[in-house]
Amino acid sequence: MSILLLLLILLSCEVPTTQTTYDGDRMVVFANINVNALEMDPIYISRSARLDYGSSVDELYIDDATVRLEQVGDTACDGVTCGDCSTCWYVEGFSGFSNEDDNVRPYYKFDEDPDILPNTKYRLTVSAPGHGLISDDVIAETTTPVDFTLGSSANTYYGYCDNDDIQDLVNVKAIKTDNVLDSFMPDFDSIDTVKYNKTGCYTQGFWSAPYFYLDINDVQGQPIEFIDGETAIRTLTYALGFDIPDSPLDFFQSIETNYLKECKEPFSDVNSDGVLNENSETFFDYNSDEQWGFTYSNAIYDTSFAYKAFFRDQIKRDDQNRPYLDNPFVWTAQRSPLSYMWLYFHYYGLQLIQVQLTDQAYVDYLSGLSIVNPFVMGTSNFDEGYGLFSSTYSKYFYVFLDRPDDGLNYSTDCID
């Protein structure tokens, strides 16, 4: 999860929600444990500050704390030290810097990634004496989400596509979601391809027709009943910069390069010769320089009103004014099945999709934030401190998003 982002937000607005005066510096901790994670998220520890704090935010980070993570209720660890217990992890002092160039923003990680179990309570204890904090020790607990399975089933979408007076029926096909090998490599024989669609039915808003539905069920295959305020579903879509859906060799070569793929700007290749004829063909001027140049052709980019309305805050520009978007892209929902439509994707090509169930602490924290008042903090589960200790459970699958049938050539003079 985006712990660093949450931390930076918190460090810029240290105002408790339950009092009107600042009673002193408190410890701020952001940590997340993830069942079935590739590696544990870094832990960030800092101290709070008054609104009129005038120094650099980087000076608020604490690099000499001790961090202890333990599974609550493991009687096998009674009377033994943390180092001798298989469900206890301990680190003293920071592990590295998020910004290695400037040696700022220290983070903490355990020497071995913890083996986190589903539906289990964990306790995090952080100690940082000598920093003038109201409390040198803060403690929080989280119960990890239950185990779950991913699936997809055929379904039907009802919506107004071409005529606001006529409701259309769209048949939505199922896709395969069991396509991640033990090595975490994709099983290319089990990856389905869905095609991006620019027609109105598919690109109107969050109510648009989906490319597929994603079912989140319990381990018996029954739908999980999600209760508002207790858990959330986070999805992270990672574009891998890979344009061939079934070639393992090319995949290995692709993942060693940037996910952004540079090709000539898409153009209407009327005669299919791969060359722009300026007398009879037009190109999509991504960076508005009136020159047929290179752009990030795997970035999903459009000039329609709906696209601009939903993606305007996510479109970035490089020094040549070429558009690109965030990767990965995060979406949060609280219902299953998930309707995987255009808003879930930023790039064409192979996608690794991570689906997370969150704990209640994460939901409580987000629900405590205020869109109107940036000085209202999220609801922390640390006693005598600020921040968040949360837990998630992740599952993964691959899907290939093909370019639309819009008459444009997206693959001219591509740079490997």
C-alpha positions as CSV (number, residue, x, y, z in Angstrom):
1,M,0.0,0.0,0.0
2,S,1.1,3.6,-0.4
3,I,2.5,4.1,3.1
4,L,4.9,6.8,2.1
5,L,2.2,8.8,0.5
6,L,0.0,8.6,3.6
7,L,3.0,9.5,5.7
8,L,3.8,12.6,3.7
9,I,0.2,13.7,4.0
10,L,0.2,13.2,7.7
11,L,3.5,15.0,8.3
12,S,2.2,18.1,6.6
13,C,-0.9,18.3,8.8
14,E,-0.3,17.2,12.4
15,V,-3.5,18.3,14.1
16,P,-5.3,15.8,16.3
17,T,-9.0,15.4,15.7
18,T,-10.1,15.3,19.3
19,Q,-8.4,18.4,20.7
20,T,-8.0,22.0,19.7
21,T,-4.5,22.6,21.1
22,Y,-1.3,20.9,20.3
23,D,-0.2,19.0,23.5
24,G,3.3,17.9,22.3
25,D,5.1,15.8,19.8
26,R,3.8,12.3,19.3
27,M,5.3,9.3,17.4
28,V,3.9,8.7,13.9
29,V,4.1,5.2,12.5
30,F,2.9,3.8,9.2
31,A,3.2,0.0,8.8
32,N,1.3,-2.6,6.8
33,I,1.6,-6.4,6.9
34,N,0.4,-8.4,3.9
35,V,-0.6,-12.0,3.7
36,N,0.8,-13.6,0.5
37,A,3.0,-10.6,-0.2
38,L,6.2,-10.7,-2.4
39,E,7.9,-8.7,0.3
40,M,6.9,-6.7,3.4
41,D,6.2,-3.0,3.0
42,P,8.7,-0.7,4.7
43,I,7.8,0.8,8.0
44,Y,8.1,4.6,8.5
45,I,8.5,6.3,11.8
46,S,8.6,10.0,12.6
47,R,7.4,12.5,15.0
48,S,4.6,15.1,14.7
49,A,5.1,18.8,14.6
50,R,3.1,22.0,15.1
51,L,1.5,23.7,12.1
52,D,4.1,26.5,12.3
53,Y,7.0,24.0,12.1
54,G,9.5,25.7,9.8
55,S,12.2,23.1,9.1
56,S,12.3,20.3,6.5
57,V,9.8,17.4,6.8
58,D,12.8,15.1,6.4
59,E,14.1,16.1,9.8
60,L,11.0,14.6,11.4
61,Y,11.9,11.1,10.6
62,I,13.3,8.9,13.4
63,D,16.1,6.5,12.5
64,D,17.0,4.9,15.8
65,A,13.7,3.3,16.9
66,T,13.2,-0.4,17.7
67,V,10.3,-2.3,16.1
68,R,8.7,-5.5,17.3
69,L,6.0,-7.4,15.4
70,E,4.4,-10.4,17.0
71,Q,1.5,-12.8,16.5
72,V,-0.9,-12.3,19.4
73,G,-1.8,-15.5,21.4
74,D,1.0,-17.8,20.3
75,T,1.6,-19.6,23.5
76,A,4.7,-21.4,22.1
77,C,6.5,-18.1,22.4
78,D,5.7,-17.6,26.1
79,G,8.9,-17.1,28.1
80,V,11.3,-16.9,25.2
81,T,12.9,-14.0,23.5
82,C,11.6,-12.6,20.2
83,G,14.7,-13.9,18.4
84,D,13.8,-17.5,19.5
85,C,10.2,-17.3,18.4
86,S,9.1,-18.1,14.9
87,T,6.1,-15.7,15.1
88,C,8.0,-12.7,16.4
89,W,10.2,-10.3,14.4
90,Y,12.4,-7.5,15.7
91,V,14.6,-4.7,14.2
92,E,16.7,-2.1,15.9
93,G,17.6,1.0,13.9
94,F,16.6,1.9,10.4
95,S,17.3,-0.4,7.4
96,G,17.8,2.1,4.6
97,F,16.7,5.3,3.0
98,S,13.7,5.8,0.6
99,N,15.8,8.5,-1.0
100,E,19.2,7.0,-1.2
101,D,20.7,9.9,-3.2
102,D,20.1,12.4,-0.3
103,N,20.1,9.9,2.6
104,V,16.6,11.0,3.8
105,R,13.4,9.3,4.8
106,P,14.7,6.2,6.6
107,Y,12.6,3.1,6.7
108,Y,12.6,-0.1,8.8
109,K,12.4,-3.7,7.6
110,F,13.0,-7.0,9.3
111,D,15.9,-9.2,8.3
112,E,13.4,-11.9,7.2
113,D,10.0,-11.2,5.7
114,P,7.4,-12.2,8.3
115,D,5.2,-15.2,7.4
116,I,1.8,-13.5,7.9
117,L,-1.3,-15.7,8.3
118,P,-4.9,-14.8,7.4
119,N,-7.5,-14.1,10.0
120,T,-4.9,-13.7,12.7
121,K,-4.2,-10.9,15.2
122,Y,-0.8,-9.2,15.2
123,R,0.7,-6.5,17.5
124,L,3.2,-3.9,16.5
125,T,5.3,-2.2,19.3
126,V,7.6,0.8,18.4
127,S,10.0,2.4,20.9
128,A,11.9,5.6,20.3
129,P,13.2,7.2,23.5
130,G,15.2,10.4,23.5
131,H,13.1,12.4,21.0
132,G,11.0,14.3,23.5
133,L,7.8,12.5,22.6
134,I,4.7,12.4,24.8
135,S,5.2,8.6,24.8
136,D,8.4,6.8,23.9
137,D,6.4,3.6,23.1
138,V,3.3,3.1,20.9
139,I,1.4,-0.1,20.3
140,A,-1.3,-1.1,17.7
141,E,-3.0,-4.3,16.7
142,T,-4.6,-5.6,13.5
143,T,-6.4,-8.7,12.5
144,T,-5.5,-9.8,9.0
145,P,-8.3,-10.4,6.5
146,V,-9.8,-13.8,5.9
147,D,-8.6,-16.1,3.1
148,F,-10.4,-15.7,-0.2
149,T,-10.4,-16.8,-3.9
150,L,-10.6,-15.0,-7.2
151,G,-12.8,-16.0,-10.0
152,S,-14.7,-14.6,-13.0
153,S,-18.1,-15.6,-14.4
154,A,-20.1,-14.6,-17.4
155,N,-22.7,-11.9,-16.7
156,T,-24.9,-9.3,-18.3
157,Y,-24.6,-5.6,-18.3
158,Y,-27.6,-3.3,-18.7
159,G,-26.9,0.3,-19.7
160,Y,-27.6,3.1,-22.1
161,C,-25.0,2.9,-24.8
162,D,-26.1,4.7,-28.0
163,N,-29.5,6.0,-27.1
164,D,-30.5,7.4,-23.7
165,D,-34.0,6.2,-24.3
166,I,-33.1,2.5,-25.0
167,Q,-31.4,0.3,-22.5
168,D,-28.8,-2.0,-24.1
169,L,-27.9,-5.5,-23.0
170,V,-24.2,-6.4,-23.2
171,N,-23.0,-10.0,-22.6
172,V,-19.8,-10.0,-20.5
173,K,-17.5,-13.0,-20.9
174,A,-15.6,-14.6,-18.1
175,I,-11.8,-14.6,-18.0
176,K,-9.3,-17.0,-16.4
177,T,-7.8,-15.8,-13.2
178,D,-5.7,-18.9,-12.2
179,N,-2.7,-18.0,-14.3
180,V,0.1,-17.1,-11.8
181,L,2.8,-19.8,-11.5
182,D,4.7,-20.6,-8.3
183,S,7.6,-18.6,-9.6
184,F,5.1,-15.7,-10.0
185,M,5.6,-15.8,-13.7
186,P,2.5,-15.8,-15.9
187,D,1.1,-19.0,-17.3
188,F,0.8,-17.8,-20.9
189,D,-1.6,-20.6,-21.9
190,S,-4.1,-19.3,-19.4
191,I,-4.0,-15.5,-20.0
192,D,-7.1,-14.1,-21.6
193,T,-7.2,-11.0,-23.9
194,V,-9.7,-8.3,-23.6
195,K,-9.9,-5.5,-26.1
196,Y,-10.1,-1.8,-25.1
197,N,-13.3,-0.3,-26.4
198,K,-13.7,3.4,-27.2
199,T,-17.4,3.4,-27.9
200,G,-19.7,5.3,-25.6
201,C,-21.1,2.3,-23.9
202,Y,-17.6,1.5,-22.5
203,T,-16.1,5.0,-21.9
204,Q,-18.8,7.1,-20.2
205,G,-18.0,6.8,-16.5
206,F,-17.7,4.4,-13.6
207,W,-21.1,3.0,-14.6
208,S,-19.8,1.9,-18.1
209,A,-19.9,-1.6,-19.5
210,P,-17.1,-3.8,-18.1
211,Y,-14.6,-6.0,-19.9
212,F,-15.1,-8.6,-17.3
213,Y,-16.5,-9.2,-13.8
214,L,-14.2,-10.3,-11.0
215,D,-15.7,-12.4,-8.2
216,I,-14.2,-12.4,-4.7
217,N,-15.4,-15.5,-2.8
218,D,-14.5,-17.4,0.3
219,V,-12.4,-20.6,0.2
220,Q,-15.5,-22.6,-0.3
221,G,-16.3,-20.6,-3.5
222,Q,-19.2,-18.7,-1.9
223,P,-19.5,-14.9,-2.3
224,I,-18.1,-13.0,0.6
225,E,-20.6,-10.7,2.3
226,F,-18.7,-7.4,2.6
227,I,-20.0,-5.2,5.5
228,D,-19.6,-1.4,5.2
229,G,-17.0,-0.1,7.6
230,E,-15.3,-3.4,8.2
231,T,-13.2,-4.1,5.1
232,A,-12.4,-2.7,1.6
233,I,-11.2,-4.2,-1.6
234,R,-8.1,-2.6,-3.2
235,T,-7.0,-3.4,-6.6
236,L,-3.6,-2.4,-8.1
237,T,-3.1,-2.7,-11.8
238,Y,0.5,-3.0,-12.9
239,A,1.2,-2.4,-16.6
240,L,4.2,-4.5,-17.5
241,G,5.1,-2.9,-20.8
242,F,4.7,-6.1,-22.7
243,D,2.8,-6.1,-26.0
244,I,2.7,-9.8,-26.9
245,P,0.2,-12.0,-25.0
246,D,1.8,-15.4,-25.5
247,S,5.6,-15.2,-25.8
248,P,7.6,-16.1,-22.7
249,L,10.9,-15.3,-24.3
250,D,9.8,-11.8,-25.2
251,F,8.4,-11.4,-21.7
252,F,11.7,-11.9,-20.1
253,Q,13.3,-9.4,-22.4
254,S,10.4,-6.9,-21.8
255,I,10.5,-6.9,-18.0
256,E,14.1,-5.7,-18.0
257,T,13.1,-2.4,-19.7
258,N,10.8,0.5,-18.8
259,Y,7.0,-0.1,-18.9
260,L,6.7,2.9,-21.2
261,K,6.9,1.9,-24.8
262,E,8.0,4.5,-27.4
263,C,6.6,4.4,-30.9
264,K,5.6,6.9,-33.5
265,E,2.3,8.6,-32.7
266,P,-0.7,6.5,-33.8
267,F,-2.0,7.3,-37.3
268,S,-4.7,6.3,-39.7
269,D,-2.7,3.8,-41.8
270,V,-5.2,3.7,-44.6
271,N,-3.1,1.6,-47.0
272,S,-1.5,-0.5,-44.1
273,D,2.1,0.3,-45.3
274,G,3.3,1.5,-41.9
275,V,4.3,4.9,-43.3
276,L,2.4,8.2,-42.7
277,N,1.1,9.8,-45.9
278,E,0.5,13.4,-45.0
279,N,-1.7,13.9,-48.0
280,S,-4.2,11.2,-47.1
281,E,-3.6,10.1,-43.6
282,T,-3.6,11.8,-40.2
283,F,-1.8,11.2,-36.9
284,F,-2.9,11.6,-33.3
285,D,-0.8,14.5,-32.0
286,Y,-0.3,13.3,-28.4
287,N,1.9,16.2,-27.4
288,S,0.3,18.9,-29.6
289,D,3.5,19.9,-31.3
290,E,2.2,19.4,-34.9
291,Q,5.0,17.0,-35.6
292,W,4.7,13.2,-36.2
293,G,7.1,12.1,-33.4
294,F,7.6,9.5,-30.8
295,T,5.2,9.1,-27.9
296,Y,4.4,6.5,-25.2
297,S,2.1,4.5,-27.5
298,N,1.0,2.0,-24.9
299,A,-0.4,4.7,-22.7
300,I,-4.2,4.9,-23.0
301,Y,-4.8,8.5,-24.0
302,D,-7.9,10.2,-25.4
303,T,-9.2,13.7,-25.9
304,S,-12.9,12.9,-25.2
305,F,-14.8,14.8,-22.5
306,A,-15.3,11.7,-20.4
307,Y,-11.6,10.8,-20.5
308,K,-10.5,14.3,-19.5
309,A,-13.1,14.4,-16.7
310,F,-11.9,11.1,-15.1
311,F,-8.2,11.1,-15.9
312,R,-7.2,14.8,-15.8
313,D,-5.6,14.5,-12.4
314,Q,-3.7,11.4,-13.4
315,I,-2.2,12.4,-16.7
316,K,1.5,13.4,-16.4
317,R,3.7,15.1,-19.1
318,D,7.4,14.5,-19.7
319,D,9.8,17.2,-20.8
320,Q,8.5,16.8,-24.4
321,N,4.9,17.2,-23.3
322,R,4.3,13.5,-24.0
323,P,1.4,12.1,-21.8
324,Y,1.8,9.1,-19.5
325,L,-0.1,7.9,-16.4
326,D,0.6,6.4,-13.0
327,N,1.7,2.8,-12.8
328,P,0.4,1.0,-10.8
329,F,-3.1,2.4,-10.6
330,V,-5.0,1.8,-7.4
331,W,-8.8,1.5,-7.1
332,T,-10.9,0.9,-4.0
333,A,-14.3,-0.8,-3.8
334,Q,-16.5,-2.4,-1.2
335,R,-18.6,-4.8,-3.3
336,S,-18.2,-8.0,-5.2
337,P,-18.2,-8.7,-8.1
338,L,-15.9,-6.0,-9.3
339,S,-16.8,-4.4,-12.6
340,Y,-13.5,-4.2,-14.5
341,M,-14.1,-1.4,-17.0
342,W,-12.0,1.3,-18.7
343,L,-11.2,3.2,-15.5
344,Y,-9.1,0.3,-14.1
345,F,-6.5,0.6,-16.9
346,H,-3.8,3.1,-17.8
347,Y,-1.9,1.1,-20.4
348,Y,-2.3,-1.4,-23.1
349,G,-0.5,-4.8,-23.0
350,L,0.0,-7.4,-20.3
351,Q,-1.3,-6.4,-16.8
352,L,-0.6,-7.9,-13.4
353,I,-3.5,-7.3,-11.2
354,Q,-3.2,-7.4,-7.4
355,V,-6.4,-7.7,-5.4
356,Q,-6.2,-6.9,-1.7
357,L,-8.7,-7.3,1.1
358,T,-8.0,-4.8,3.8
359,D,-8.5,-4.9,7.6
360,Q,-10.9,-2.7,9.6
361,A,-8.0,-0.4,10.7
362,Y,-7.5,0.7,7.1
363,V,-11.1,1.4,6.6
364,D,-11.3,3.3,9.9
365,Y,-8.3,5.4,9.0
366,L,-9.7,6.4,5.6
367,S,-13.1,7.1,6.9
368,G,-11.6,9.5,9.4
369,L,-10.0,11.6,6.7
370,S,-11.9,14.7,5.5
371,I,-12.0,15.9,1.9
372,V,-13.1,19.4,3.0
373,N,-10.6,19.9,5.8
374,P,-7.0,18.7,5.1
375,F,-6.1,19.2,8.8
376,V,-8.3,16.4,10.0
377,M,-6.3,13.2,10.3
378,G,-7.4,9.6,9.8
379,T,-8.5,7.5,12.8
380,S,-5.3,6.0,14.2
381,N,-5.1,2.7,16.0
382,F,-1.9,3.6,17.9
383,D,-2.3,4.4,21.5
384,E,-0.6,7.7,22.4
385,G,0.5,8.1,18.8
386,Y,-0.5,8.8,15.2
387,G,-0.5,6.8,12.0
388,L,-1.7,3.4,11.0
389,F,-0.9,-0.3,11.5
390,S,-2.9,-2.2,9.0
391,S,-3.0,-5.5,7.2
392,T,-4.0,-6.8,3.8
393,Y,-4.3,-10.1,2.0
394,S,-3.3,-10.2,-1.7
395,K,-4.1,-12.4,-4.6
396,Y,-2.9,-11.9,-8.2
397,F,-3.8,-12.7,-11.8
398,Y,-2.7,-11.7,-15.3
399,V,-4.8,-10.3,-18.2
400,F,-3.9,-8.8,-21.5
401,L,-5.5,-5.6,-22.7
402,D,-5.4,-5.2,-26.4
403,R,-5.5,-1.9,-28.3
404,P,-8.9,-0.8,-29.7
405,D,-10.2,-1.3,-33.2
406,D,-10.1,2.4,-33.9
407,G,-8.3,2.3,-37.3
408,L,-5.0,3.6,-35.9
409,N,-1.6,2.1,-36.2
410,Y,0.1,2.1,-32.8
411,S,3.3,0.2,-33.6
412,T,5.4,2.1,-36.1
413,D,9.2,2.5,-35.6
414,C,9.0,1.3,-32.0
415,I,12.1,1.7,-29.8
416,D,13.1,-1.6,-28.1
